[in-house]
Amino acid sequence: MMIGSTAVQLTFALTCVLAWLAGNAQADFGSGTITFEEDKYQLYYDTSGAGTNLVPYTSSNRGGAAQPSGVNGSGEVTVADDQIVPIDAWFQVQTSGGDNVYVRFGFDLDGDGDLDSADTPAVLEGTYGGTSDEQGSTGPPYVSPNDIFAYTSAVGGAVNADYIESGYESQAGSFFVRARKDNDGDSTETNDSGDQESWTSFIIDYAGAAVSEATGEIWDIDAGGTGAERFAVAVTGNSASVTDGTYTVTENSPTGLLETNASSLDAKPWQFSFGSADGFTDIDQIKITRFTGTGYKSFFPLAFNNFNPVSAVGFVTPEPSSLLAFGGIFSLALLRRRHLRGRG
């Protein structure tokens, strides 16, 4: 796989869940699949700028730069609520054949389709019932202007931060991946302003061994008084007949519905999946964008989870020993894959 020099290689266990990574190379934040269920995840740095030389994310490998908050001297990121995942850090996962794949992700602010210093990193967000700092000690957490969350859900007449619909707790895991509020280095800010509004796309870049499948989840796609929410997931890379990195396949989410509708995805997941039928021989990038215009909200957040960078198999209830721990299938354990390609 080939990746642009501006592509950021992230090997973090963002809000994705690496649970089930062992058997399916899923990256999950929280507890394992990069579910981010483990306490720490090793990050990698691309010294080549082209995705060809991934080394531990240490100060010496990065030219003496200070380690970011939450990242130790060995390049391991601590899994915690509101933890920022450096935009130039990569996670490592392995294919079923044992080949290393690396993935990094972040939010594109300038719309150039690449991840660089002009963009904003992803942030781990604890789920309701997990480790969210918005969770009240007694009863639901009523969202205030100062709360930080991946999304809100109207449950029982109250607005709850990162609420999980009953029956989906295991799938949600402990963490989501969300955007940082402002591009100022502060991870402890709300989800409803700053970068949470202004990002143009959520980008996942790949490096390392070629990958032809991927799956992940977006949570809480619903609607409100100002319109509906809807996402497009585009995967780009190579196919047998298109080898210049422009082969693209896109999958659109359902249009969000009010939480009062029985079919609403309020506080529930929607899964996207790209497999052999899509024709990829090598995925370079995945790009998630929001629908805009008439009928849609002017802005709405992204809660990403249960990402498996190397398999089209979605979330399954794994054996404890196979869980990676991001709290969802976006198990960054899969991050060992090395490229991100977008699917139209």
C-alpha positions as CSV (number, residue, x, y, z in Angstrom):
1,M,0.0,0.0,0.0
2,M,1.1,3.5,-0.6
3,I,0.2,6.5,1.3
4,G,0.7,10.2,0.7
5,S,3.6,12.0,2.4
6,T,1.0,14.1,4.3
7,A,-0.9,11.1,5.5
8,V,-0.8,10.8,9.3
9,Q,0.0,7.4,10.6
10,L,-1.9,6.8,13.8
11,T,-1.6,3.6,15.7
12,F,-3.9,4.7,18.5
13,A,-6.6,2.9,20.2
14,L,-9.1,5.7,19.8
15,T,-12.6,5.5,20.8
16,C,-12.6,2.4,18.6
17,V,-13.0,-1.0,20.2
18,L,-10.3,-3.6,19.6
19,A,-12.4,-6.3,21.1
20,W,-12.2,-9.5,19.1
21,L,-9.0,-8.3,17.6
22,A,-7.3,-11.5,18.2
23,G,-9.4,-13.5,15.8
24,N,-10.4,-10.7,13.4
25,A,-7.9,-8.0,13.7
26,Q,-10.4,-5.4,14.8
27,A,-9.3,-2.2,16.2
28,D,-11.3,-1.0,19.2
29,F,-11.1,1.7,21.8
30,G,-11.7,1.0,25.4
31,S,-11.1,-2.6,26.3
32,G,-9.6,-4.4,23.4
33,T,-11.1,-4.7,20.0
34,I,-9.4,-1.5,19.4
35,T,-12.1,-1.2,21.9
36,F,-9.7,0.6,24.0
37,E,-10.3,-1.9,26.8
38,E,-6.6,-2.2,27.5
39,D,-4.9,0.3,29.8
40,K,-2.4,1.3,27.1
41,Y,-1.7,0.9,23.4
42,Q,1.6,1.2,21.6
43,L,1.7,4.1,19.1
44,Y,4.0,4.3,16.1
45,Y,5.6,7.2,14.2
46,D,6.3,7.3,10.4
47,T,9.8,8.7,9.9
48,S,9.6,8.4,6.2
49,G,6.4,10.5,5.7
50,A,5.3,7.9,3.2
51,G,4.1,5.1,5.4
52,T,7.2,3.0,4.8
53,N,9.1,3.2,8.1
54,L,7.0,2.9,11.3
55,V,8.9,3.1,14.6
56,P,7.8,3.5,18.2
57,Y,6.3,6.9,19.0
58,T,9.2,8.1,21.2
59,S,10.8,11.5,21.6
60,S,14.1,10.4,20.0
61,N,12.3,8.9,17.0
62,R,10.4,12.2,16.6
63,G,13.5,14.4,16.6
64,G,13.5,15.2,20.3
65,A,9.9,16.5,20.4
66,A,8.2,16.2,23.8
67,Q,5.8,13.4,24.4
68,P,2.1,14.5,24.2
69,S,0.0,14.3,27.3
70,G,-1.0,10.7,28.1
71,V,1.8,9.2,26.0
72,N,4.7,7.7,27.9
73,G,8.4,7.6,27.0
74,S,8.0,4.3,25.2
75,G,5.2,5.7,23.0
76,E,2.3,4.0,24.7
77,V,-1.0,6.0,24.9
78,T,-3.0,5.7,28.1
79,V,-6.6,4.9,27.6
80,A,-8.8,7.4,29.4
81,D,-11.8,9.6,28.9
82,D,-11.0,12.7,26.9
83,Q,-7.5,11.4,25.9
84,I,-6.2,12.9,22.7
85,V,-4.7,10.6,20.2
86,P,-1.9,12.4,18.4
87,I,-2.7,13.0,14.7
88,D,0.7,11.8,13.6
89,A,0.5,8.5,15.6
90,W,-0.3,5.1,14.2
91,F,-1.8,2.0,15.6
92,Q,-0.5,-1.5,14.6
93,V,-2.7,-4.5,13.9
94,Q,-2.0,-7.8,12.1
95,T,-3.8,-9.5,9.3
96,S,-4.9,-13.1,9.7
97,G,-1.6,-14.0,7.9
98,G,0.5,-12.2,10.5
99,D,1.4,-9.2,8.3
100,N,1.6,-5.8,10.0
101,V,-0.9,-3.1,9.1
102,Y,-0.9,0.5,10.5
103,V,-3.7,2.9,10.8
104,R,-4.0,6.5,12.0
105,F,-7.0,8.7,12.2
106,G,-8.1,12.3,12.7
107,F,-10.5,15.0,11.6
108,D,-9.8,17.0,8.4
109,L,-10.5,20.7,9.0
110,D,-9.3,22.2,5.8
111,G,-10.9,19.8,3.4
112,D,-7.8,18.7,1.6
113,G,-8.4,15.1,2.2
114,D,-5.1,14.6,4.1
115,L,-4.2,14.6,7.8
116,D,-1.6,17.2,8.8
117,S,-0.9,19.9,11.4
118,A,-3.8,22.0,10.1
119,D,-6.3,19.3,11.2
120,T,-7.5,18.1,14.6
121,P,-6.9,14.8,16.4
122,A,-9.4,12.3,17.6
123,V,-10.3,12.0,21.2
124,L,-11.4,9.0,23.3
125,E,-14.8,9.4,24.9
126,G,-16.0,7.2,27.7
127,T,-19.4,5.7,27.1
128,Y,-22.4,6.1,29.4
129,G,-22.1,3.4,32.0
130,G,-18.4,3.1,31.2
131,T,-15.9,5.7,32.1
132,S,-17.5,8.9,30.8
133,D,-16.9,11.9,33.0
134,E,-20.4,13.1,32.0
135,Q,-22.0,10.2,33.8
136,G,-23.8,11.1,37.0
137,S,-23.2,9.2,40.2
138,T,-26.9,8.8,40.7
139,G,-29.3,8.7,37.8
140,P,-28.7,10.0,34.3
141,P,-26.2,12.8,33.6
142,Y,-28.1,15.8,32.5
143,V,-26.0,17.5,29.9
144,S,-24.8,21.0,30.7
145,P,-23.0,23.5,28.4
146,N,-19.7,22.4,29.9
147,D,-20.1,18.7,29.4
148,I,-17.9,16.8,27.0
149,F,-19.5,14.0,25.0
150,A,-19.6,12.1,21.8
151,Y,-23.3,12.6,21.4
152,T,-26.5,13.1,23.4
153,S,-29.6,11.0,23.5
154,A,-33.1,12.1,24.7
155,V,-34.1,9.3,27.1
156,G,-37.1,9.5,29.4
157,G,-37.4,13.2,28.7
158,A,-33.9,14.0,29.8
159,V,-30.8,14.7,27.7
160,N,-28.1,12.1,28.4
161,A,-24.5,12.1,27.3
162,D,-23.3,9.0,25.5
163,Y,-26.3,7.0,26.5
164,I,-26.3,3.4,25.2
165,E,-29.7,1.8,24.4
166,S,-30.4,-1.2,26.5
167,G,-29.0,-4.4,25.1
168,Y,-26.1,-2.7,23.3
169,E,-23.9,-2.1,26.3
170,S,-21.4,-4.9,25.4
171,Q,-21.2,-3.8,21.8
172,A,-20.6,-0.1,22.8
173,G,-17.8,-1.1,25.2
174,S,-16.0,1.6,27.2
175,F,-15.1,4.2,24.7
176,F,-16.1,6.0,21.5
177,V,-13.9,8.1,19.2
178,R,-14.9,11.7,18.8
179,A,-13.6,15.0,17.5
180,R,-11.9,17.5,19.8
181,K,-13.9,20.6,20.4
182,D,-11.4,23.3,19.5
183,N,-8.1,23.1,17.7
184,D,-6.2,24.5,20.7
185,G,-4.9,21.4,22.4
186,D,-7.7,21.3,25.0
187,S,-9.4,17.9,25.2
188,T,-11.8,18.9,28.0
189,E,-14.4,20.8,26.0
190,T,-17.9,20.2,24.7
191,N,-18.9,18.4,21.6
192,D,-21.2,21.0,20.2
193,S,-18.8,23.7,19.0
194,G,-15.4,24.3,17.5
195,D,-14.0,21.3,15.7
196,Q,-17.0,19.2,16.4
197,E,-18.8,21.5,14.0
198,S,-16.2,22.5,11.5
199,W,-14.5,19.2,10.5
200,T,-15.1,18.2,6.9
201,S,-14.4,14.5,7.3
202,F,-13.1,11.8,9.6
203,I,-10.1,10.2,7.9
204,I,-8.4,6.8,8.5
205,D,-5.1,6.2,6.7
206,Y,-3.5,2.9,6.1
207,A,0.1,1.8,5.8
208,G,1.9,-1.5,5.7
209,A,0.5,-4.7,4.3
210,A,-2.2,-4.6,1.7
211,V,-5.8,-4.9,3.1
212,S,-9.0,-5.5,1.2
213,E,-11.6,-5.4,3.9
214,A,-12.8,-3.2,6.7
215,T,-15.7,-2.5,9.0
216,G,-16.7,-0.1,11.7
217,E,-19.6,1.6,13.4
218,I,-21.2,5.0,13.8
219,W,-23.5,5.5,16.8
220,D,-26.6,7.6,17.4
221,I,-27.6,8.5,13.9
222,D,-30.9,10.2,14.6
223,A,-32.9,13.4,13.9
224,G,-34.2,16.4,15.8
225,G,-36.1,19.6,15.3
226,T,-33.4,21.1,13.0
227,G,-33.1,18.1,10.7
228,A,-31.7,14.6,10.3
229,E,-28.2,13.1,10.5
230,R,-26.7,11.0,7.8
231,F,-23.1,9.9,7.0
232,A,-21.3,8.7,3.9
233,V,-18.4,6.3,4.3
234,A,-16.0,6.3,1.3
235,V,-13.2,3.8,0.9
236,T,-10.4,4.5,-1.6
237,G,-7.6,2.3,-2.8
238,N,-6.7,-0.1,-5.5
239,S,-8.6,-2.9,-7.3
240,A,-7.5,-5.4,-9.9
241,S,-8.3,-3.0,-12.7
242,V,-7.7,0.4,-11.0
243,T,-4.2,0.5,-9.6
244,D,-3.6,4.3,-9.2
245,G,-5.2,4.5,-5.8
246,T,-8.4,6.1,-7.0
247,Y,-10.7,3.1,-6.8
248,T,-13.6,4.2,-4.5
249,V,-16.7,2.6,-3.1
250,T,-19.2,4.5,-0.9
251,E,-21.7,3.3,1.6
252,N,-24.3,5.7,3.0
253,S,-25.9,5.4,6.4
254,P,-29.7,5.4,6.8
255,T,-31.2,8.9,7.3
256,G,-31.6,9.5,11.0
257,L,-35.1,9.3,12.6
258,L,-36.6,10.9,15.7
259,E,-35.9,8.9,18.8
260,T,-39.7,8.3,19.1
261,N,-39.5,6.2,15.9
262,A,-39.1,2.5,16.6
263,S,-36.6,2.3,13.8
264,S,-34.4,5.2,15.1
265,L,-30.7,4.6,15.7
266,D,-30.8,6.9,18.7
267,A,-28.1,5.5,21.1
268,K,-27.6,2.5,18.7
269,P,-24.9,1.6,16.2
270,W,-25.0,1.5,12.4
271,Q,-22.4,-0.7,10.9
272,F,-20.6,-0.2,7.6
273,S,-18.6,-3.0,6.0
274,F,-16.4,-3.4,2.9
275,G,-15.5,-6.9,1.8
276,S,-14.4,-9.0,-1.2
277,A,-17.5,-8.1,-3.2
278,D,-16.3,-4.5,-3.3
279,G,-13.3,-5.4,-5.3
280,F,-10.4,-3.9,-3.2
281,T,-7.0,-5.3,-3.4
282,D,-5.5,-2.6,-1.2
283,I,-7.3,0.0,0.9
284,D,-5.5,3.3,1.3
285,Q,-8.0,5.5,3.1
286,I,-11.5,5.6,4.7
287,K,-13.3,8.9,4.8
288,I,-16.5,9.6,6.7
289,T,-18.4,12.7,5.8
290,R,-21.7,14.2,6.9
291,F,-24.7,14.9,4.6
292,T,-25.5,18.6,4.4
293,G,-28.2,20.8,2.9
294,T,-32.0,20.7,3.0
295,G,-33.4,18.3,5.6
296,Y,-30.1,17.8,7.5
297,K,-28.8,19.4,10.6
298,S,-26.3,22.2,10.2
299,F,-23.8,20.1,12.2
300,F,-23.8,17.0,14.2
301,P,-21.1,14.9,15.9
302,L,-19.5,11.6,15.0
303,A,-19.3,8.7,17.6
304,F,-17.0,6.1,16.0
305,N,-16.6,2.6,17.4
306,N,-15.7,-1.0,16.7
307,F,-13.3,-0.4,13.8
308,N,-11.7,-3.5,12.2
309,P,-9.2,-2.3,9.7
310,V,-8.5,-5.7,8.2
311,S,-11.8,-7.6,8.2
312,A,-15.4,-7.1,6.9
313,V,-16.7,-9.0,9.9
314,G,-18.5,-6.7,12.3
315,F,-19.0,-6.8,16.0
316,V,-19.5,-10.2,17.6
317,T,-19.5,-11.1,21.3
318,P,-15.9,-12.4,21.8
319,E,-14.4,-14.6,24.3
320,P,-12.7,-12.6,27.1
321,S,-9.3,-13.7,26.0
322,S,-9.8,-12.3,22.5
323,L,-11.0,-8.9,23.5
324,L,-8.7,-6.0,22.9
325,A,-10.7,-3.4,24.6
326,F,-11.6,-0.2,23.0
327,G,-15.1,-0.7,23.9
328,G,-16.3,-1.5,20.5
329,I,-15.4,-3.2,17.2
330,F,-13.3,-0.2,16.3
331,S,-10.7,-2.2,17.9
332,L,-7.6,-0.4,17.1
333,A,-5.8,-3.6,17.6
334,L,-6.4,-3.8,13.9
335,L,-4.3,-0.8,13.6
336,R,-1.4,-3.0,12.8
337,R,-2.6,-2.6,9.3
338,R,-0.8,0.1,7.4
339,H,-3.0,2.0,5.0
340,L,-6.2,3.9,4.9
341,R,-8.1,3.9,1.7
342,G,-11.4,5.4,1.1
343,R,-14.5,3.7,-0.1
344,G,-16.8,5.9,-2.0
